[in-house]
């Protein structure tokens, strides 16, 4: 989810609303400034600052209708960035209530539902976002993500195809579609998608790590090691890249380096220890 794709038009609309209210006597509510509007719009704002800017705008009493809906939507994005899903959902709900014809809050509520595992609700919201705006590339990508989580790979690929048709430079869509092709066992298409993502953004560590994993599945261990090492160079705290490189070292029979990479992965992200097994200890992938 990229809030910057959605909010540029709103900035102009809010400014117009504020100018229209310029002669209204001050009410017993917080005054809203252009700085608050910029922060609410996400301009040079941390999530906390964005939330505060939107809250000031909402409580000022100066916004109504679509402008007020956009302020709730933007505050929801701030909450989402902080991982405060309950507050984000409440704001997306209010944005939809105020402006049910806007695709944006349906998309972002749908993506939040998907991340939380409520996939039927996610698909309902994302279907509505696409119905309201059939050219909304991000909604197709997010719906593809929800289908992927349901293991409905063919509909997921169709949605990622649609997203890329509308936005051919979407590196996340290439990366995600590559993951789906890998899950289907189509490693050549998976690697081609990771290649595209890296060509568009050579600093995209996730795509290098994912291509490393696909290389490993093809038993191309030297290329896997090169890709994972590049992912780690780009993102030294990327725990999953250490896991994937550990797998590649295991494939080459270098258990000492494999063990060292797994140790580093678990140091960086202890939660991985509960979900990732070491192949030489647990009978996985004997090269």
N, C-alpha and C positions, 0 to 999 in steps of 0.2 A: 504494500500500500504506500503510495507516494502522495502525501497531502498537497505537495506543490502543483500537482496536475489539476487540482480542483478549484483553487481558491483565488486565482488571479482576477476573474471577473467580479468576484464578490467584493474585492477591495474597492473597486470603483463604485459599486452600488452602495456600499456603506458610506463612502465619502459623500455621495449625493444625498443620502438620507440625513447625514449630519448637517450638511449645509442647509437643507430644507428646514431643519429644526433650529437654525441659528438664532432666531428671534424669540424662541419660546422661553418664558421665565424659568429660572432654575427651580427644579423640584427637589424634595428631600431624598435624593438618590445620588449615588456616586457619579461625578462628572466623567464623561468618556472623552478621551483625546484621540488625536490621530495616532499617537504612539500606541494606545491601547488597541486600536483597530489593526495596526501593523502587526503587533504581537499576536493578536487573535488570529490573524491571517497566517501566522507561522513565520513571519519575517524576522530573521535574526533572533529567534526566540527558543529557549529551552522549553520542554513540555510544561514545566511549572509556570513559566512566564506566559506561555500561550494560554494556559488555563486561566490565569489571573486576568489577562487582557480580555478574554471572552466573557468572563464573569462580570467584569466591570461594564462591558458593553451591554450584556443581557440585563443587568440590574439597573442600568441608567434610565430605563423607560423610554429611550429615544428610538428604539428599533421595533419594528412590527413586521408581520407577514413573512415574506421570503427572506428579508434581511435578518430577522430574528431567528428564523430556521437555520440560516447559514451560520450564525453565531453559535447556536447549539451544536451544529454539525462539527464546526471547527474545534469547539471545546471538547467534543467527543474524541476527535483525533488526538488532541493533547493527552487526554486520559488514556487512550489506546497506546500511545508511545510510552507512557509510564507503566503500562501493564495493568492499569486499573480498569479491568473489563466491565465490571458492574456499573461504574460511573460512565464509562464510554457508551455502554448500551442504553443507559437512561437518557443520555443526551441524543443519541441517534434516534431513539423512540420519539423524543420531543420534536426533533427536526422533521421527522416523517409526519407527525401529527400536524405540524404547522404548514408543511409544504409536501403533500403526498405525491406531487408530480415531479419531484426531484429524484433523479437516479442515484445521486451521490450517497446519501445516508443509507439507502438500501444496500448499495455495494459494500460500504464499510461495516454496516451491521452484519451483513452476510459473511464477510471475511472473518469478523470476530466470532460469529457462531461456528464457522469452520474450524478456527483455531481451538475453540473450546470443545469440539467434537460433536456439536449439534448439527449434523450434516443435513438432515431434512429441512430444518429451519434455514440453514445457510443457502441451500439450493432454492428455496422459495424466495428469499430476498434477492438472490442474484438473478433469478429468472425475472423478477419484477424490475430490477435495475436495467436489464437488457431489453425488456419490453418497452420501458420508458425511453431508453436511448440505445437503439440497435447498433450504434457505432461506438459504444463505450468499451474500448479495448481492455481496460483494467478489469471490468466486470466479467468479461469472457475469461480472462486469465484466472481470476479468483474462482469462478465457477469450475474451471478446469481443475484447480487445486482441490475443491470440494469433491469432485468426481474421483480424483486420484485417491483421496483419503478413504473413499468408499470402495476402492479397488475396481472402479468402473473405468478401465483404462481407455477404451475406445472413445467414449464420450469426452473423457478428459483431453485426449489428443485432438479431437475435433474442436474443442473450445480453445486450446492453445493455438491451433492452426488459425482460428478466427482472430484471436488476439494478435498474432504475428502478421496476419493480413492487414490489420488496421494499424499496427505499429511494428514495422519490420526491424526496428532497432531495440526491441525489448529484450535485454540480456536475461532478465529473470525468466521470461517465457521460454527462451531457448534452453536455459538451464533446467527448468522444471520439466519441460517436455522431454529433455534428455533423460531425466530420472525415470519418467514413465516408460520410455523405450527400454531402458535398462531393466525395469521391473518386468517388462514383457519378454525379456531375453533377446531383444534386438540391439545388440551391442554396437553394431556399425552405425546405426541411426543415432543411438545415444551419443556416441563419440562425435559424430558430425554436428550434433546440436551443441555439445560442449565446445567444440571447435569454433562454432559461430559466436557463442557467447564470449569466448576469449578474444576472438578477432575484433569484436565490437568494443570490449573493455578488457584490455590486457592486464589490468590490475584486479580482476574478479577472482579472488582466491577460492571462492566456493566452487566455481566451474573447474578450476585446476584440480581441486580435491575430488570432485565427482568424476572427472575424466580419469584421474588416478585409479579410482575404484573400478571404473569400467575397463581400463587397461589391465588391472589385476584380474578381473573376471575373464579376460582373453588370454591370461598367462603371459602378457607382455610386461614382465616385471621391471625391466630397466626403464621403460617409458613411464610406468606407474611411479617408480621412485622419483624420476625427474619431475613429474607433475606434482606429486605430493610435496616434494622439497620446495618447489616454486610456491605452492600454496602457503607453506609454512614461512617462507621468506617474506611473502606479502602480508601474512597475518600470523605473527609468531605465537599468538595465544589461541589459535584455531585448533581446538582439541580433536575434532573429528578428522582433521588432516593427519594428525599423528596416528590415529587409529588406522586410517587407510594406508598410511605408509608402513605401519606395523604389519598389516596384512601382506603388503608387497614384500617386505623383508622375509616374512614367513614363507612366502611362495618361493623365494630364492634360497631358503634353508638357513638364513642368517638369524637364528633365534635370539642371539644376544641383542642385536639392534632392534629386532621386533619387540622384545621385552622392554627395552629402554623407551621405545616410542609409546608403548601402552602405558608405561609408568608415567610418562610426561602427560599423556592425554588425561589420565585419571587425576593427576595433580592439578591440571588446569580446570578440569570439570569432573568433580567426584561423582556426580550423578551418572556419568557414563558407566561407571563400574557396575551399576545395577542392570544395565541394558546391553552391554557389549561383552562378549566372551573372548578370552584369549584362545586363538585357534589351537595352539600346541598343547594347551591344558585341557580343552573341552572337546577335543575330537573333531574340530571344524576344519574344513578345507585343507586337506592334506596335500596341498600343492598340486 
